[in-house]
Amino acid sequence: MCKSYQRSCLKCGSVNTKKDGKRKWRQSYKCKKCNHVWITKSRWKWRINIDKLYKDYSIHKQTYKELWNSYKIGIKTVQKYLDEYRLIEIKIEPKSIILLIDTTYFWTFGVMVFKDSETKKILNYKIVDYETNIAYRQWIKEIIESWWEIKAIVCDWRRWLLGGFWKIPTQMCQFHQSQIIRRYVTKRPRLKPNKDLNNVVKWLTRTDKWTFKICLESWYKKHKLFIDEKWINSKWKEYYIHRKTRSAYFSLKRNFKYLFIYQDYLWKLEIPNTTNGIESLFSHLKYKVNLHRWLRKDRKLKLIISLLHV
């Protein structure tokens, strides 16, 4: 008999045993030395709880090797059980919400997430190739038609996304705006106008609408000659010299009416001024997904969706 199927006799301890058919769907063995016959215990007691296994894998961050050691099963068997796990969709009843929307990317695909800032629950998600305004508007239209009441929306700086949600107040994330300015004038600029602009932007989250507007206008009056400075090339064409500084200023000017919406509704709604509530979720997702390296795309998607359902 093959070594992997050898069993020692329970009576005399001899290894000279053989298989002796099945009784009640369980394997029977016979000792050739003392003719003792016995039946193996049912394996049903050792059946793996797939829900617990997947919870240890996703939430408790155990790798294949750790699951192999704790459950005493091979890595291939672990993968087989994890693939058998079925996700359960959680249905949320329609109500009034303050909506946070954003998208994060995992190499070849993106996850578009819609979250309620009041209850901290994930309302919906979409697996997309890239972020589009059409996908955002389509889902928001569906949610309104499903009797949901959207009191306000907080989103990033995507062009044509702000102000495109009918009469719903839309707050632009102030952190995204400060990141735009940092990208144009850098974190530690050398030029005096850029340093002053950075100092103005530092007060974006700490001041009110009109104070910030006065500071921005005073900065523009002070450095107007610097911003409008041009040079003429050999073909007599004019170009602005400090184009990045101009872009940073006009970005603030263009988005100004969406940066302080939360202050306009301060006494009615608790609208957050940033999308940090959803950015923290993304960092949590990426941390847990990165623990399980080299996953197949379908397994990675399943892991992400299961974490969003928690």
Protein Blocks (a to p, Z undefined) as FASTA:
>chain_A
ZZklgccdfklopabdcdebjeehiacdddfklopacddddfklmpccfklmmmmmmmno
pafklmmmmnopafklmmmmmmmpccddddddddddddddddddehjaccdddddfklop
afbdcddfbdcfklmmmmmmmmmmnopacfbdcddfbehkgoplojaccdddfklmmmmm
mmmnojbdfbfklmmmmmmmmmmmmmcfklmmmmmmmmmmmmmmmmmpccddfkopacdf
blmlmmmmmmmmmmmmmmmmmmmmmmmpccdfbfklmmmmmmmmmmmmmmmghiafklmm
mmmmmmmmZZ
